[in-house]
Amino acid sequence: MDTVALQSRRIVSGMRPTGKLHLGHYHGVLKNWITLQHEFDCFFFVADWHALTTHYDESGIIEDSVWEMVIDWMAAGIEPSAVSLFLQSQVPEHAELHLLLSMITPMSWLERVPTYKDQQEKLKEKDLSTYGFLGYPLLQSADILIYRAGQVPVGEDQVVHVELTREVARRFNHIYGREKDFEAKAEAAIKKMGKKNAKLYSNLRRAYTERGDAEALETARALLKSQQNLALGDTERLFGYLEGGGKVILPEPQALLTTAAKMPGLDGQKMSKSYGNTIALREPDDTLAEKIKKMPTDPQRVRRTDPGDPDKCPVWQLHEIYATEDQKAWVQEGCRTAGIGCLDCKGPLIDAISAELKPIRERAEELSQHPEDVRRIIEDGNEAAREVARETLEEVRSAMGLSYKL
């Protein structure tokens, strides 16, 4: 069953708390979030439980890292009034849905996730033979499904996690979506669409279930999404009935592919704290200038008069992100003819990065002086997230026969 999430305008995304952020986080994730917050119903969360999957023995650093990261989010341009900002661990419905989904998820699904073995290889110094590490992709699925998100912004390397989430949702709906008198309730819902739309829906459903007409399926989905007079339960029921299944309790999310700018570090590798090659979002101008001036350049350019090759220089990688087209041409010409020195080349880069970081640094400083305001924003976000999560969990419990009348 390949259902279309009714909540197609809802997006969920999270980030592990790593403390103060750097330009890699900004260009790789935050700039995209800043754009999405004005286009979708966004839920952005601090994935503090996920931090424990690999750093369970260093939990003492998590709290400070959480608040520093949230400050950087808002300083970079995330607007609390436009999104729901919250802490994963303060919405316990994530954990309960994770537990319930674990009852139906085959072990083999988790073991085949590529990052499971990849991370074990990269973090050999840690003991990752824990259920928490094996099961973290399922916790990610719970993070998404608890909000019945329609889309999840990810890079290509994370698409496999969205696919796992889709499989889990599909399996859940298959097992628990066949409510009592499902067909009768579905037929009653069809009549609520009006005579013309009801006939069209029935014809499209027949074309798909009897002949496998994929175009008819897509047309029927679009028809359902356009219905304004159907209750949420009826709409979910008809999405499932359309494809010969049951009620769609957990809609299958779609991957929203994002093209994250590859932010090179000071040494030309990917910018990462583990490489010690970062520029922090709150980097002071003096240390920023010092870091850029010390960056390695083309190793063949020993003397000022030696011509260089920008393609072999880490500084050029940063120019590709920050320089204007005229500046890029100036760097290419000046470097290859030895018309400019390496410090000359680095000057405009320092200016451009400084201009980008100045307003972020100033907002972060102001937010840091009022931690109570930051906590209040998160508390409000926690409650907003819990309100949505509770609704989903109530339906999940009911479908699984766990809604007891005490």
VENGIDA-V472629 format. One record per pair of residues at least 24 apart in sequence whose C-alpha atoms are under 10 Angstrom apart, sorted by the first residue. I is the first residue (numbers start at 1). J is the second residue. If there is no record, write none. Layout:
i j
I J
I J
This chain:
i j
1 166
1 167
1 169
1 170
1 171
1 173
1 174
1 239
1 240
1 242
1 243
1 244
1 245
1 246
1 248
1 252
2 166
2 167
2 169
2 170
2 239
2 240
2 243
2 251
2 252
2 253
3 166
3 169
3 170
3 217
3 218
3 221
3 236
3 239
3 240
3 242
3 243
3 248
3 250
3 251
3 252
3 253
3 254
4 150
4 218
4 221
4 222
4 224
4 225
4 236
4 239
4 240
4 248
4 251
4 252
4 253
4 254
5 148
5 149
5 150
5 151
5 221
5 225
5 236
5 239
5 248
5 250
5 251
5 252
5 253
5 254
6 148
6 149
6 150
6 221
6 224
6 225
6 232
6 235
6 236
6 239
6 248
6 251
6 252
6 253
7 41
7 147
7 148
7 149
7 150
7 151
7 225
7 251
7 253
8 40
8 41
8 148
8 149
8 150
8 151
8 225
8 251
8 253
8 254
9 39
9 40
9 41
9 42
9 149
9 150
9 151
10 39
10 40
10 41
10 42
10 43
10 147
10 148
10 149
10 150
10 151
10 152
10 253
11 36
11 37
11 39
11 40
11 41
11 42
11 43
11 44
11 83
11 144
11 147
11 148
11 149
11 150
11 151
11 152
11 153
11 253
11 254
11 256
12 40
12 41
12 42
12 43
12 44
12 45
12 84
12 143
12 144
12 145
12 146
12 147
12 148
12 149
12 150
12 151
12 152
12 153
12 253
13 42
13 43
13 44
13 45
13 46
13 47
13 140
13 143
13 144
13 149
13 151
13 152
13 153
13 154
14 43
14 44
14 45
14 46
14 47
14 48
14 50
14 85
14 86
14 87
14 88
14 140
14 143
14 144
14 152
14 153
15 44
15 45
15 46
15 47
15 48
15 50
15 51
15 66
15 69
15 88
16 45
16 46
16 47
16 48
16 49
16 50
16 51
16 52
16 62
16 65
16 66
16 69
16 88
17 45
17 46
17 47
17 48
17 49
17 50
17 51
17 61
17 62
17 63
17 64
17 65
17 66
17 67
17 68
17 69
17 70
18 46
18 48
18 51
18 61
18 62
18 63
18 64
18 65
18 66
18 67
18 68
18 69
18 273
19 61
19 62
19 63
19 64
19 65
19 66
19 67
19 68
19 69
19 70
19 71
19 72
20 64
20 65
20 66
20 67
20 68
20 69
20 70
20 71
20 72
20 73
20 280
20 281
20 282
21 65
21 68
21 69
21 70
21 71
21 72
21 73
21 76
21 273
21 278
21 279
21 280
21 281
21 282
22 72
22 263
22 265
22 271
22 272
22 273
22 277
22 278
22 279
22 280
22 281
22 282
22 283
23 263
23 264
23 265
23 271
23 272
23 278
23 279
23 280
23 281
23 282
23 283
23 353
23 357
24 260
24 261
24 262
24 263
24 264
24 265
24 270
24 271
24 272
24 273
24 278
24 279
24 280
24 281
25 72
25 73
25 260
25 261
25 263
25 271
25 272
25 280
25 281
26 72
26 73
26 76
26 260
26 261
26 263
26 280
26 281
27 260
27 261
27 262
27 263
27 321
28 155
28 258
28 259
28 260
28 261
28 262
28 263
29 153
29 154
29 155
29 258
29 259
29 260
29 261
30 72
30 73
30 74
30 76
30 77
30 78
30 260
31 73
31 76
31 77
31 78
31 260
31 261
32 153
32 258
32 259
32 260
32 261
33 73
33 77
33 78
33 83
33 153
34 73
34 74
34 76
34 77
34 78
34 79
34 82
34 83
35 77
35 78
36 78
36 83
36 153
37 77
37 78
37 79
37 80
37 81
37 82
37 83
37 84
38 78
38 79
38 82
38 83
39 82
40 82
40 83
40 151
41 82
41 83
41 84
41 149
42 82
42 83
42 84
42 85
42 149
42 151
42 152
43 82
43 83
43 84
43 85
43 86
43 144
43 147
43 149
43 381
43 384
43 385
44 73
44 78
44 80
44 83
44 84
44 85
44 86
44 87
44 88
44 381
44 385
45 70
45 84
45 85
45 86
45 87
45 88
45 89
45 143
45 378
45 381
45 382
45 385
46 70
46 85
46 86
46 87
46 88
46 89
46 90
46 378
47 86
47 87
47 88
47 89
47 140
47 143
48 87
48 88
48 89
48 90
49 87
49 88
49 89
49 90
49 94
49 95
49 132
49 136
49 139
50 88
50 89
50 132
50 133
50 136
50 137
50 139
50 140
51 136
52 132
52 133
52 136
53 128
53 130
53 131
53 132
53 133
53 134
53 135
53 136
54 119
54 120
54 123
54 126
54 127
54 128
54 130
54 132
54 133
54 136
55 126
55 127
55 128
56 126
56 127
56 128
56 132
57 126
57 127
67 368
67 371
67 374
67 375
67 378
68 364
68 367
68 368
70 364
70 367
70 374
70 375
70 377
70 378
71 360
71 363
71 364
71 365
71 366
71 367
71 368
71 371
71 374
72 280
72 281
72 282
72 360
72 361
72 363
72 364
72 365
72 367
72 368
73 281
73 360
73 364
74 360
74 363
74 364
74 367
74 374
75 281
75 282
75 357
75 359
75 360
75 361
75 362
75 363
75 364
75 365
75 366
75 367
76 281
76 356
76 357
76 359
76 360
76 361
76 363
76 364
77 359
77 360
77 363
80 374
80 377
80 378
80 380
80 381
81 377
81 381
83 381
83 384
84 377
84 378
84 380
84 381
84 382
84 383
84 384
84 385
85 377
85 378
85 379
85 380
85 381
85 382
85 383
85 384
85 385
86 375
86 377
86 378
86 379
86 380
86 381
86 382
86 383
86 384
86 385
86 386
87 378
87 379
87 381
87 382
87 385
88 143
88 382
88 385
89 382
90 378
90 379
90 381
90 382
90 383
90 385
90 386
91 143
91 381
91 382
91 383
91 384
91 385
91 386
91 387
91 389
91 390
92 386
92 389
92 390
93 142
93 143
93 146
93 385
93 386
93 388
93 389
93 390
93 391
93 392
93 393
93 394
94 139
94 140
94 141
94 142
94 143
94 144
94 145
94 146
94 147
94 386
94 389
94 390
94 393
95 139
95 142
95 143
95 146
96 139
96 142
96 146
96 393
97 138
97 139
97 141
97 142
97 143
97 145
97 146
97 389
97 392
97 393
97 396
97 397
98 135
98 136
98 137
98 138
98 139
98 140
98 141
98 142
98 143
98 145
98 146
99 138
99 139
99 142
100 142
100 172
100 393
100 396
100 397
100 400
101 138
101 139
101 141
101 142
101 168
101 169
101 171
101 172
101 396
102 135
102 138
102 139
102 142
102 168
104 168
104 171
104 172
104 175
105 135
105 138
105 164
105 167
105 168
105 169
105 171
105 172
106 168
107 134
107 135
109 135
109 137
109 138
109 164
109 167
109 168
110 134
110 135
110 136
110 137
110 138
110 161
110 164
111 135
111 137
113 137
113 160
113 161
113 164
114 157
114 158
114 160
114 161
115 157
115 158
115 160
115 161
137 161
137 162
137 164
137 165
138 164
138 165
138 168
139 165
140 164
140 165
141 165
141 166
141 167
141 168
141 169
141 253
142 168
142 169
143 389
144 250
144 252
144 253
145 169
145 249
145 250
145 251
145 252
145 253
145 389
145 392
145 393
146 250
146 385
146 386
146 388
146 389
146 390
146 391
146 392
146 393
146 396
147 250
147 251
147 385
147 386
147 387
147 388
147 389
147 390
147 391
147 392
147 393
148 249
148 250
148 251
148 252
148 253
148 388
148 389
148 392
149 250
149 251
149 252
149 253
149 254
150 251
150 252
150 253
150 254
150 255
150 256
151 252
151 253
151 254
151 255
151 256
151 257
152 253
152 254
152 255
152 256
152 257
152 258
153 254
153 255
153 256
153 257
153 258
153 259
154 255
154 256
154 257
154 258
154 259
154 260
155 255
155 256
155 257
155 258
155 259
155 260
156 255
156 256
156 257
156 258
156 259
156 260
157 257
158 255
158 257
159 254
159 255
159 256
159 257
160 255
161 255
162 252
162 253
162 254
162 255
162 256
163 252
163 253
163 254
163 255
165 250
165 251
165 252
165 253
165 254
166 250
166 251
166 252
166 253
166 254
166 255
167 252
168 250
168 252
169 248
169 249
169 250
169 251
169 252
169 253
170 245
170 248
170 249
170 250
170 251
170 252
171 250
172 248
172 249
172 250
172 251
172 396
172 399
172 400
173 240
173 245
173 246
173 247
173 248
173 249
173 250
173 251
173 252
173 396
173 399
174 240
174 245
174 246
174 247
174 248
174 249
175 245
175 246
175 399
175 400
176 246
176 247
176 248
176 249
176 396
176 398
176 399
176 400
176 401
177 236
177 237
177 240
177 245
177 246
177 247
177 248
177 249
177 250
177 396
177 399
177 400
178 237
178 240
178 241
178 245
178 246
178 247
178 248
178 399
179 237
179 246
179 247
179 399
182 237
182 238
182 240
182 241
182 245
182 246
182 247
183 237
183 238
183 241
183 244
183 245
183 246
183 247
185 234
185 237
185 238
185 241
186 233
186 234
186 235
186 236
186 237
186 238
186 239
186 240
186 241
186 242
186 246
186 247
187 234
187 237
187 238
187 241
188 234
189 230
189 231
189 233
189 234
189 235
189 237
189 238
190 230
190 234
190 235
190 237
190 238
192 227
192 229
192 230
192 231
192 234
193 223
193 224
193 227
193 228
193 229
193 230
194 229
197 223
197 224
197 227
198 223
201 238
201 242
202 242
204 242
205 238
205 241
205 242
205 243
205 244
206 242
206 243
206 244
208 242
208 243
208 244
209 241
209 242
209 243
209 244
212 243
217 242
217 243
247 399
249 392
249 395
249 396
249 399
250 392
250 395
250 396
261 321
262 317
262 318
262 321
263 317
263 318
263 321
264 314
264 315
264 316
264 317
264 318
264 321
265 295
265 314
265 315
265 317
265 318
266 291
266 292
266 293
266 294
266 295
266 296
266 314
266 315
266 317
266 318
267 294
267 295
267 296
267 297
267 313
267 314
267 315
268 295
268 296
268 297
268 312
268 313
268 314
268 315
268 316
268 317
268 318
269 314
279 353
279 357
280 357
280 361
281 353
281 354
281 356
281 357
281 358
281 359
281 360
281 361
281 364
282 357
282 358
282 359
282 360
282 361
282 362
282 363
282 364
282 365
283 353
283 354
283 357
283 358
283 360
283 361
284 354
284 357
284 358
284 361
285 350
285 351
285 353
285 354
285 355
285 357
285 358
286 354
288 350
288 351
288 353
288 354
288 357
289 346
289 347
289 349
289 350
289 351
289 353
289 354
290 350
291 350
292 343
292 346
292 347
292 349
292 350
292 353
293 342
293 343
293 344
293 345
293 346
293 347
293 349
293 350
294 343
294 346
295 342
295 343
295 346
296 342
297 342
297 343
298 335
298 342
301 335
301 336
301 338
301 341
301 342
303 338
303 341
303 342
304 335
304 338
304 339
304 340
304 341
304 342
304 343
305 335
305 337
305 338
305 339
305 340
305 341
306 335
306 336
306 337
306 338
306 339
306 341
307 333
307 334
307 335
307 336
307 337
307 338
307 339
307 340
307 341
308 332
308 333
308 334
308 335
308 336
308 337
308 338
308 340
308 341
308 342
309 333
309 335
309 336
309 337
309 338
310 334
310 335
310 336
315 342
315 345
315 346
315 349
316 345
316 346
316 349
318 346
318 349
318 353
319 345
319 346
319 348
319 349
319 352
321 349
321 352
321 353
322 348
322 349
322 350
322 351
322 352
322 353
322 356
323 348
323 349
323 352
323 353
324 352
